[in-house]
Amino acid sequence: MNYAEALAYLQSFTDYEQVLRPDDPNRFQLGRVVELLGLLGHPEDRFGALHVVGTKGKGSTAAMLAGALQASGHRVGLYISPHLHTFRERIRVDGRYIAGGALGAMAEAVRPAVERVHAEHPELGRLTTFEVATALALAYFAREGADYAVLEAGLGGRLDATNVVRPLVTVLTPIGLDHTRYLGESVAAIAREKAAVIKPEGLVASAAQQPEARAVIEDLAARAGARLSFIGREWQWEQSGAQTIVVRGPERAYRKITVPLLGKHQMENAALAVAALDLLRQRGAVVAEAAMRRGIAAVRWPGRLEVLAERPVLVVDGAHNPDSMRRLREALGAVFGRRRLILVLGSSADKDLAGIAAEIAPGAAWVIVTRSRHPRSAPPERLAGLAAGYRAPVATVEGVAAALDRARQLAGPDDLICVTGSLFVVAEAREAVLGAAAIDDNEET
């Protein structure tokens, strides 16, 4: 297969990133993923895994972990979702996206195994896009000789395709309300789904959590006999400079950790990454402190409080639920001060739109509501109606690029334009501003 054929093949399976069917009993089924990996020779056993699970900050934390391991001289795979601009972003080795030709070759390699699973185990249901992509990524990391792979969970945890690995360290980022149709209507229920990835006698690093989530995590870790370390309990951090932190653990302190990503929440993510890497060292991994600093300092993670232009400042951020929107609001104030805010807002239909609007709209001088091209996008009129309940005037503009143009017309040189609500909206804004440069590695051969 070539790259286009590989994409068409992967997208031919039911994709629960796009199709909302919480009533389908076969929507998540680890058994079929285990069968598929068995036919592929269990590639997940050929490298050390770090499993990153949670609601917020998974991608940023995973990128920091991968960067630190790579800087320490290891060959490192990174698997994330969703992507901003190209599917190839989801599968990386040593920071480089999988080449289009390699994606085609791997899709060709896994196809016979997929067909066998469907033929021999119809009772397990059909594999999904995410499940096949996960198996493909694991096989690619094994083929490429990865020493470690950092795997970001997708929708949940317990039945997520990435939960087939036995990680050296499990990393739990902050857990909050999101995907409630699938995972549960309370923080405790969602935490139970996500923290169920904790393995017997495993090592677990967790971010500071809401009390309901923390109680569930402690219970599941105790039942598994896992060793659990929390940011805010065993590990503490404090800001030591504009973009530097000190992270203190039970036995040592890591000083002058430079966090290149903006916002206090990214400092919290960096502290979590440091704690997880310290646990990994206890598993025998070589992670030099200086390399850890270099790796974290070098991380780029587009679409997360990313500044694309000045005068007016144009920032894009993929916040997509009330908790992450609250953190974005706090970060905008801390980083950019009391500038007049022109908000460009678009979201997915399955999100808590009222909660999102309540967190971000009250501080805006204007709200420009739009939607991305993604089939899950919420109708702008629905989101506009919610945003209209606050003091800012609201305009509905079809198309992200056009909405951004409208925001620029309204903004003065000292104002702040923020595009947020969905990574899909952020991606289209980046493409409108940066063009081809939005994709920093666009070779597809």
Residue pairs with C-beta under 8 A, 6 or more apart in sequence:
1 9
1 104
1 105
1 107
1 108
2 100
2 101
2 104
3 100
3 101
3 103
3 104
3 444
3 445
5 104
5 107
6 100
6 103
6 104
6 106
6 107
6 108
7 87
7 103
9 107
9 111
10 87
10 107
10 129
10 132
10 133
10 136
11 129
13 126
13 127
13 128
13 129
13 131
13 132
14 27
14 126
14 128
14 129
15 128
15 129
15 130
16 27
16 28
16 128
16 129
16 130
16 155
17 81
17 82
17 129
17 130
17 154
17 155
17 376
18 374
18 375
18 376
20 181
20 349
20 350
20 376
21 27
22 181
22 182
25 125
26 124
26 125
26 126
27 125
27 128
27 182
28 155
28 156
28 159
28 160
29 124
29 125
29 159
30 159
30 161
30 163
30 164
31 121
31 124
32 117
32 121
32 124
32 125
32 126
32 127
32 131
33 127
33 131
33 134
33 135
33 161
33 164
34 164
35 117
35 120
35 121
35 124
36 110
36 113
36 114
36 117
36 127
36 131
36 132
36 135
37 43
37 44
37 135
37 138
37 164
39 113
39 116
39 117
40 109
40 110
40 113
40 135
40 138
40 139
41 142
43 138
43 139
43 141
43 142
43 143
44 138
44 142
44 164
44 165
46 141
46 142
46 146
47 77
47 141
47 142
47 146
47 147
47 148
47 149
48 147
48 148
48 149
48 167
48 168
48 280
48 283
48 285
49 148
49 149
49 150
49 151
49 165
49 166
49 167
49 168
50 62
50 65
50 148
50 149
50 150
50 151
50 167
50 168
50 169
50 170
50 171
50 276
50 280
51 151
51 153
51 162
51 163
51 165
51 167
51 169
51 170
51 171
51 197
52 58
52 61
52 62
52 65
52 150
52 151
52 152
52 153
52 171
52 173
53 153
53 157
53 160
53 170
53 171
53 172
53 173
53 194
53 195
53 197
54 153
54 171
54 172
54 173
54 174
54 175
54 194
54 207
55 173
55 174
55 175
55 176
55 177
55 178
55 190
55 194
55 321
55 323
55 324
56 173
56 174
56 176
56 265
56 321
56 323
56 324
56 327
57 173
57 174
57 207
57 265
57 266
57 268
57 269
57 272
58 80
58 152
58 153
58 173
59 80
59 152
59 301
59 304
60 261
60 266
60 269
60 299
60 301
60 304
61 171
61 173
61 269
61 272
61 273
61 276
62 78
62 80
62 150
62 151
62 152
62 171
63 78
63 80
63 299
63 300
63 301
64 269
64 270
64 273
64 295
64 296
64 299
65 150
65 171
65 273
65 276
65 277
66 76
66 77
66 78
66 92
66 95
66 150
66 295
67 95
67 295
67 296
67 298
67 299
68 273
68 277
68 287
68 291
68 292
68 294
68 295
68 296
69 76
69 147
69 148
69 150
69 277
69 285
69 287
69 295
70 76
70 94
70 95
70 295
71 291
71 292
71 294
71 295
71 298
72 285
72 286
72 287
72 288
72 291
72 292
72 295
73 286
73 291
74 147
74 148
74 285
74 286
75 93
75 94
75 144
75 145
75 146
75 147
75 148
76 93
76 94
76 146
76 147
76 148
76 149
76 150
77 91
77 92
77 93
77 137
77 140
77 141
77 144
77 146
77 148
77 149
77 150
78 91
78 92
78 93
78 95
78 149
78 150
79 90
79 91
79 92
79 134
79 137
79 138
79 141
79 149
79 150
79 151
79 152
79 162
80 89
80 90
80 92
80 152
81 90
81 130
81 133
81 152
81 154
82 90
82 423
82 424
83 89
83 90
84 302
84 303
84 423
84 426
84 427
84 430
84 438
85 427
85 430
85 431
85 438
85 439
86 97
86 439
86 442
86 444
87 103
88 97
88 98
88 99
88 100
88 103
88 441
88 444
89 97
90 133
90 137
91 97
91 98
91 103
91 133
91 136
91 137
91 140
92 98
93 140
93 141
93 144
93 146
96 441
97 441
98 106
98 140
99 443
99 444
99 445
100 443
100 444
100 445
101 444
101 445
102 140
103 136
106 136
106 139
106 140
106 143
107 136
109 139
110 132
110 135
110 136
110 139
113 135
114 127
114 132
117 124
117 127
118 126
118 127
128 161
130 154
130 155
130 161
131 161
134 154
134 161
134 162
134 164
135 161
138 149
138 164
138 165
141 149
148 168
148 285
151 162
151 165
151 167
152 162
153 160
153 162
153 163
153 194
153 197
154 160
154 161
154 162
155 179
155 182
155 183
156 179
156 182
156 183
156 193
156 194
157 163
157 193
157 194
157 195
157 196
157 197
158 193
158 194
158 196
158 197
159 193
160 197
163 197
166 199
167 199
167 202
168 203
168 280
168 283
168 285
169 202
169 203
169 204
169 205
169 276
169 279
169 280
169 283
170 197
170 198
170 199
170 202
170 203
170 204
170 205
170 226
171 204
171 205
171 206
171 272
171 273
171 276
172 194
172 195
172 204
172 205
172 206
172 207
172 209
172 217
173 207
173 269
173 272
174 207
174 208
174 209
174 210
174 268
174 323
175 187
175 190
175 191
175 194
175 195
175 209
175 210
175 213
176 187
176 190
176 210
176 213
176 321
176 322
176 323
176 324
177 186
177 187
177 190
177 321
177 322
177 323
177 352
177 355
178 190
178 320
178 321
178 323
178 351
178 352
179 190
179 350
180 190
180 352
181 350
183 189
183 190
183 193
183 194
184 190
184 192
184 193
186 212
187 210
187 212
187 213
188 212
188 213
188 215
188 216
190 213
191 209
191 212
191 213
191 216
191 217
192 216
192 220
195 213
195 216
195 217
195 220
195 221
196 220
198 204
198 217
198 220
198 221
198 224
198 226
199 224
199 226
200 224
200 225
200 226
201 224
201 225
201 226
201 227
202 224
202 226
202 227
203 226
203 227
203 229
203 279
203 280
203 282
203 283
204 217
204 221
204 226
204 227
204 228
204 229
205 229
205 231
205 235
205 272
205 275
205 276
205 279
206 214
206 217
206 228
206 229
206 230
206 231
206 272
207 230
207 231
207 268
207 269
207 272
208 230
208 231
208 232
208 268
209 217
209 230
214 230
217 228
218 228
221 227
221 228
227 279
229 235
229 249
229 250
229 275
229 279
231 237
231 268
231 271
231 272
231 275
234 249
234 250
234 275
235 247
235 248
235 249
235 250
235 271
235 274
235 275
236 247
236 248
237 245
237 246
237 247
237 248
237 267
237 268
237 270
237 271
237 274
238 245
238 246
239 245
239 264
239 267
240 246
240 255
240 256
241 256
243 258
243 259
243 260
243 262
244 256
244 257
244 258
244 259
245 257
245 259
245 267
245 270
245 271
246 253
246 254
246 255
246 256
246 257
247 253
247 254
247 257
247 270
247 271
247 274
247 275
248 254
249 275
249 278
252 278
254 274
254 278
254 289
254 292
254 293
256 293
257 270
257 271
257 274
257 292
257 293
257 296
257 297
258 293
258 296
258 297
259 266
259 267
259 270
259 296
259 297
260 296
260 297
260 298
260 299
260 300
261 269
261 270
261 299
261 301
261 304
261 305
262 305
262 307
262 331
262 335
263 304
263 305
263 327
263 328
263 330
263 331
263 334
263 335
264 327
264 330
264 331
264 334
265 327
265 331
266 304
266 305
270 296
273 296
274 292
274 296
277 285
277 287
277 292
280 287
281 287
300 440
302 430
302 438
302 440
303 316
303 317
303 318
303 423
303 426
303 427
303 430
304 317
304 318
305 315
305 317
305 328
305 331
305 335
306 315
306 316
306 317
306 430
307 313
307 314
307 315
308 314
308 315
308 316
308 429
308 430
308 433
308 434
309 433
311 413
311 414
312 342
312 408
312 411
312 412
312 413
312 414
312 415
312 416
312 417
313 336
313 339
313 415
313 416
313 417
314 417
314 419
314 433
315 332
315 336
315 416
315 417
315 418
315 419
316 418
316 419
316 420
316 426
316 429
316 430
317 328
317 331
317 418
317 419
317 420
317 426
318 324
318 420
318 422
318 423
318 426
319 325
319 327
319 328
319 360
319 420
319 421
320 347
320 348
320 351
320 356
320 421
320 422
320 423
321 351
321 352
321 355
321 356
322 352
322 355
322 356
322 358
322 359
325 355
325 356
325 359
325 360
325 420
325 421
326 359
328 360
328 418
328 420
329 359
329 360
329 363
332 341
332 363
332 416
332 418
333 363
336 416
339 414
339 415
339 416
340 365
340 411
340 412
340 414
340 415
340 416
341 363
341 364
341 365
341 366
341 415
341 416
341 417
341 418
342 364
342 365
342 366
342 368
342 407
342 410
342 411
342 415
342 416
342 417
342 418
343 360
343 361
343 364
343 366
343 367
343 368
343 392
343 407
343 417
343 418
343 420
344 368
344 370
344 400
344 403
344 404
344 407
344 417
344 418
344 419
344 420
344 425
344 429
345 356
345 357
345 360
345 361
345 367
345 368
345 369
345 370
345 383
345 387
345 420
345 421
345 425
346 369
346 370
346 371
346 372
346 377
346 378
346 380
346 383
346 400
346 403
346 421
346 422
346 424
346 425
347 353
347 356
347 377
347 378
347 383
347 421
347 422
347 425
348 374
348 376
348 377
348 378
348 422
348 424
349 376
349 377
349 378
349 379
350 376
351 378
351 422
353 378
353 382
353 383
353 386
354 386
356 383
356 421
357 383
357 386
357 387
357 389
357 390
360 420
361 367
361 386
361 387
361 389
361 390
361 392
362 390
362 391
362 392
364 390
364 392
365 392
365 415
366 392
366 393
366 394
366 395
366 407
366 410
367 384
367 387
367 390
367 392
367 393
367 394
367 395
368 394
368 395
368 396
368 397
368 403
368 406
368 407
368 410
369 380
369 383
369 384
369 387
369 394
369 395
369 396
369 397
369 403
370 380
370 396
370 397
370 398
370 399
370 400
370 402
370 403
370 425
371 377
371 378
371 379
371 380
371 398
371 400
371 425
372 400
372 422
372 424
372 425
372 427
372 428
373 424
373 428
374 422
374 424
376 424
377 422
377 424
380 396
380 397
380 398
381 396
383 421
384 394
384 395
384 396
387 394
388 394
395 406
397 403
397 406
400 419
400 425
400 428
400 429
400 432
401 428
401 429
401 431
401 432
404 417
404 419
404 429
404 432
404 433
407 417
407 419
408 417
411 417
419 425
419 426
419 429
420 426
427 438
430 438
431 438
436 442
